[in-house]
Amino acid sequence: MGSFTLTIRCFGVFRTFGDKLSVSIEPGTSLLQVKEALARQLGESHRSLIDASALANDKSILPKTYVFHDVEDLSILPPVCGG
């Protein structure tokens, strides 16, 4: 299987970038590598926010050691999400 695209729903401060972000990755890409790709896409000035934020799929918040093998719908959750 070749590269695939992760769709990431935005919450909190990430909504300033739109409702969703997309990152193209290869199978075997780690969560930390996805965050690195987001920092490149959104700009280095947002790196500390991205690093402090959690990525979650439809089942749970993903650990830093998580590895992506297939398409998943994700959400990025900043450290503080208000209503």
Backbone as a printed PyTorch tensor [residue, N CA C, xyz], in Angstrom:
tensor([[[  0.8380,  -1.1760,   0.0000],
         [  0.0000,   0.0000,   0.0000],
         [  0.8830,   1.2410,   0.0000]],

        [[  0.5380,   2.2130,  -0.7890],
         [  1.3040,   3.4430,  -0.8700],
         [  0.8430,   4.4530,   0.1600]],

        [[  1.1640,   5.6940,  -0.0910],
         [  0.8000,   6.7530,   0.8570],
         [ -0.7190,   6.9070,   0.9400]],

        [[ -1.1500,   7.4990,   2.0360],
         [ -2.5640,   7.7680,   2.2280],
         [ -2.7100,   9.0790,   2.9890]],

        [[ -3.9380,   9.5880,   3.0430],
         [ -4.1950,  10.8800,   3.6570],
         [ -4.9850,  10.7100,   4.9520]],

        [[ -4.4670,  11.3310,   6.0150],
         [ -5.1970,  11.4150,   7.2710],
         [ -5.9850,  12.7150,   7.2770]],

        [[ -7.2460,  12.6530,   7.6350],
         [ -8.0700,  13.8440,   7.8140],
         [ -8.1500,  14.1010,   9.3130]],

        [[ -7.8580,  15.3330,   9.7060],
         [ -7.7910,  15.6910,  11.1220],
         [ -8.8000,  16.8070,  11.3970]],

        [[ -9.8110,  16.5040,  12.2230],
         [-10.7970,  17.5130,  12.6130],
         [-10.1710,  18.4680,  13.6260]],

        [[-10.4720,  19.7420,  13.4780],
         [ -9.8860,  20.7750,  14.3360],
         [-10.8490,  21.1940,  15.4380]],

        [[-10.2960,  21.3720,  16.6300],
         [-11.0560,  21.8710,  17.7750],
         [-10.2740,  22.9870,  18.4380]],

        [[-10.9720,  23.8120,  19.2130],
         [-10.3240,  24.8930,  19.9480],
         [ -9.6020,  25.8420,  19.0100]],

        [[ -8.4100,  26.2400,  19.4140],
         [ -7.6170,  27.2110,  18.6620],
         [ -7.2810,  26.7270,  17.2480]],

        [[ -7.2800,  25.4230,  17.0280],
         [ -6.9790,  24.8980,  15.6830],
         [ -8.0600,  25.2440,  14.6690]],

        [[ -9.2500,  25.6590,  15.1300],
         [-10.3160,  26.0580,  14.2140],
         [ -9.9200,  27.2590,  13.3670]],

        [[ -8.9050,  28.0130,  13.8180],
         [ -8.4470,  29.1510,  13.0110],
         [ -7.8750,  28.6870,  11.6710]],

        [[ -7.5420,  27.3930,  11.5710],
         [ -7.0080,  26.8280,  10.3270],
         [ -8.0930,  26.1600,   9.4870]],

        [[ -9.3350,  26.2000,   9.9620],
         [-10.4430,  25.5610,   9.2670],
         [-11.0130,  24.4180,  10.0910]],

        [[-12.0210,  23.7580,   9.5420],
         [-12.6640,  22.6450,  10.2410],
         [-11.8170,  21.3770,  10.2110]],

        [[-11.0230,  21.2290,   9.1430],
         [-10.2290,  20.0070,   8.9710],
         [ -8.8760,  20.3230,   8.3630]],

        [[ -7.9070,  19.4880,   8.7000],
         [ -6.5790,  19.5130,   8.0850],
         [ -6.3420,  18.1490,   7.4510]],

        [[ -5.4480,  18.0760,   6.5040],
         [ -5.0830,  16.8090,   5.8720],
         [ -3.5750,  16.6690,   5.8440]],

        [[ -3.1130,  15.4460,   6.0910],
         [ -1.6850,  15.1400,   6.0490],
         [ -1.5120,  13.8440,   5.2710]],

        [[ -0.6620,  13.8590,   4.2470],
         [ -0.3520,  12.6470,   3.4900],
         [  0.8520,  11.9700,   4.1240]],

        [[  0.7030,  10.6670,   4.4060],
         [  1.7620,   9.9110,   5.0680],
         [  1.9110,   8.5300,   4.4400]],

        [[  2.9920,   7.8670,   4.7960],
         [  3.2550,   6.4900,   4.3850],
         [  2.8340,   5.5480,   5.5110]],

        [[  2.4530,   4.3170,   5.2080],
         [  2.2050,   3.3440,   6.2750],
         [  3.4390,   3.2220,   7.1590]],

        [[  3.2280,   3.0980,   8.4640],
         [  4.3330,   2.9990,   9.4010],
         [  4.7680,   4.3390,   9.9720]],

        [[  4.0780,   5.4090,   9.5950],
         [  4.3830,   6.7360,  10.1260],
         [  3.9100,   6.8220,  11.5740]],

        [[  4.7450,   7.4040,  12.4330],
         [  4.4000,   7.5240,  13.8530],
         [  3.5810,   8.7790,  14.1170]],

        [[  2.9490,   8.8000,  15.2710],
         [  2.1980,   9.9640,  15.7030],
         [  3.1000,  11.1940,  15.7700]],

        [[  4.3050,  11.0220,  16.2810],
         [  5.2300,  12.1520,  16.3590],
         [  5.5960,  12.6860,  14.9790]],

        [[  5.6950,  11.8060,  13.9890],
         [  5.9700,  12.2460,  12.6210],
         [  4.7760,  12.9940,  12.0310]],

        [[  3.5600,  12.5990,  12.4030],
         [  2.3700,  13.3250,  11.9580],
         [  2.3720,  14.7260,  12.5520]],

        [[  2.7160,  14.8290,  13.8400],
         [  2.8020,  16.1550,  14.4670],
         [  3.8820,  17.0080,  13.8040]],

        [[  4.9710,  16.3970,  13.4180],
         [  6.0430,  17.1100,  12.7040],
         [  5.5160,  17.6460,  11.3680]],

        [[  4.7590,  16.8100,  10.6530],
         [  4.1750,  17.2370,   9.3760],
         [  3.1930,  18.3870,   9.5860]],

        [[  2.4220,  18.3400,  10.6680],
         [  1.5010,  19.4380,  10.9730],
         [  2.2580,  20.7310,  11.2530]],

        [[  3.3670,  20.6360,  11.9790],
         [  4.1720,  21.8210,  12.2760],
         [  4.7220,  22.4350,  10.9860]],

        [[  5.1480,  21.5940,  10.0480],
         [  5.6230,  22.1170,   8.7590],
         [  4.4800,  22.7810,   7.9920]],

        [[  3.2990,  22.1760,   8.0520],
         [  2.1490,  22.6830,   7.3080],
         [  1.6060,  23.9800,   7.9180]],

        [[  1.5120,  24.0530,   9.2360],
         [  0.9020,  25.2030,   9.9020],
         [  1.8980,  26.3000,  10.2530]],

        [[  3.1790,  25.9460,  10.2580],
         [  4.2100,  26.9150,  10.5730],
         [  4.8740,  26.6050,  11.9060]],

        [[  6.1700,  26.8250,  11.9320],
         [  6.9700,  26.5140,  13.1200],
         [  6.5070,  27.2720,  14.3600]],

        [[  5.8760,  28.4190,  14.1830],
         [  5.4100,  29.1930,  15.3350],
         [  4.3230,  28.4540,  16.1190]],

        [[  3.7360,  27.4290,  15.5090],
         [  2.6800,  26.6520,  16.1690],
         [  3.1860,  25.3290,  16.7360]],

        [[  4.4920,  25.0760,  16.6390],
         [  5.0400,  23.7870,  17.0530],
         [  4.7410,  23.4580,  18.5190]],

        [[  4.9150,  24.4090,  19.4300],
         [  4.7010,  24.0990,  20.8500],
         [  3.2360,  23.7560,  21.1120]],

        [[  2.3030,  24.4150,  20.4300],
         [  0.8860,  24.0760,  20.5750],
         [  0.6060,  22.6760,  20.0360]],

        [[  1.1600,  22.3640,  18.8850],
         [  0.9680,  21.0360,  18.2920],
         [  1.5590,  19.9660,  19.2130]],

        [[  2.7660,  20.2120,  19.7270],
         [  3.4110,  19.2410,  20.6150],
         [  2.6020,  19.0040,  21.8820]],

        [[  1.9380,  20.0440,  22.4000],
         [  1.1660,  19.9240,  23.6390],
         [ -0.2320,  19.3550,  23.4080]],

        [[ -0.6420,  19.2360,  22.1580],
         [ -1.9860,  18.7720,  21.8260],
         [ -2.0340,  17.2580,  21.6620]],

        [[ -3.2280,  16.7180,  21.8460],
         [ -3.4400,  15.2760,  21.6850],
         [ -4.0810,  15.0000,  20.3300]],

        [[ -3.7380,  13.8500,  19.7610],
         [ -4.4370,  13.3430,  18.5790],
         [ -5.2830,  12.1660,  19.0350]],

        [[ -6.5230,  12.1160,  18.5430],
         [ -7.4380,  11.0450,  18.9170],
         [ -8.1130,  10.4940,  17.6740]],

        [[ -8.4050,   9.1900,  17.7060],
         [ -9.2480,   8.6100,  16.6590],
         [-10.6540,   8.4820,  17.2380]],

        [[-11.5240,   7.7150,  16.6100],
         [-12.9000,   7.6210,  17.1030],
         [-13.0350,   6.7420,  18.3440]],

        [[-11.9130,   6.1690,  18.8150],
         [-11.9680,   5.2790,  19.9740],
         [-11.2450,   5.8270,  21.1990]],

        [[-10.1160,   6.5150,  21.0020],
         [ -9.3240,   6.9480,  22.1560],
         [ -8.3020,   8.0110,  21.7710]],

        [[ -7.7230,   8.6160,  22.8140],
         [ -6.5800,   9.5060,  22.6080],
         [ -5.3810,   8.6250,  22.3200]],

        [[ -4.6200,   8.9540,  21.3020],
         [ -3.5330,   8.0940,  20.8420],
         [ -2.2400,   8.3560,  21.6110]],

        [[ -1.5290,   7.2970,  21.9820],
         [ -0.2450,   7.4650,  22.6760],
         [  0.8320,   7.9590,  21.7080]],

        [[  1.8840,   8.5400,  22.2720],
         [  2.9900,   9.0510,  21.4560],
         [  3.6320,   7.9610,  20.6030]],

        [[  3.5080,   6.7170,  21.0150],
         [  4.1220,   5.5950,  20.3010],
         [  3.2360,   5.0360,  19.1860]],

        [[  2.0660,   5.6230,  18.9720],
         [  1.1200,   5.1120,  17.9830],
         [  1.7110,   5.1780,  16.5830]],

        [[  1.4380,   4.1420,  15.7870],
         [  1.9100,   4.0720,  14.3960],
         [  0.6900,   3.8720,  13.4900]],

        [[  0.6520,   4.6450,  12.4160],
         [ -0.4610,   4.5810,  11.4700],
         [ -0.1500,   3.5800,  10.3580]],

        [[ -1.1020,   2.6790,  10.1170],
         [ -0.9460,   1.6800,   9.0580],
         [ -2.0010,   1.8270,   7.9750]],

        [[ -3.0510,   2.5850,   8.2720],
         [ -4.1540,   2.7350,   7.3250],
         [ -4.8480,   4.0730,   7.5990]],

        [[ -5.7660,   4.4340,   6.7300],
         [ -6.5100,   5.6770,   6.8580],
         [ -7.2950,   5.6730,   8.1680]],

        [[ -7.2480,   6.7790,   8.8790],
         [ -8.0390,   6.9720,  10.1000],
         [ -8.5370,   8.4030,  10.1130]],

        [[ -9.7250,   8.6110,  10.6590],
         [-10.2180,   9.9570,  10.9050],
         [ -9.7540,  10.3470,  12.2940]],

        [[ -9.1020,  11.4970,  12.3830],
         [ -8.5180,  11.9550,  13.6380],
         [ -9.1060,  13.2900,  14.0640]],

        [[ -8.8630,  13.6200,  15.3150],
         [ -9.1500,  14.9450,  15.8560],
         [ -7.8980,  15.4270,  16.5510]],

        [[ -7.6330,  16.7350,  16.4550],
         [ -6.5270,  17.3180,  17.2160],
         [ -7.1610,  18.1440,  18.3370]],

        [[ -6.7180,  17.8430,  19.5700],
         [ -7.3070,  18.4340,  20.7580],
         [ -6.2500,  19.2740,  21.4800]],

        [[ -6.4140,  20.5870,  21.4480],
         [ -5.4420,  21.4370,  22.1530],
         [ -5.5430,  21.2050,  23.6580]],

        [[ -4.5410,  21.6500,  24.4050],
         [ -4.5190,  21.3910,  25.8410],
         [ -5.7760,  21.8640,  26.5660]],

        [[ -6.4060,  22.9350,  26.0930],
         [ -7.6300,  23.4310,  26.7060],
         [ -8.6690,  23.6100,  25.6020]],

        [[ -9.7880,  22.8870,  25.7180],
         [-10.8850,  23.0230,  24.7720],
         [-12.0860,  23.5770,  25.5320]],

        [[-12.5560,  24.7260,  25.1480],
         [-13.7270,  25.3070,  25.7730],
         [-14.9110,  25.2820,  24.8400]],

        [[-16.0610,  25.5360,  25.3570],
         [-17.2800,  25.4840,  24.5810],
         [-17.6540,  26.7790,  23.9670]]])
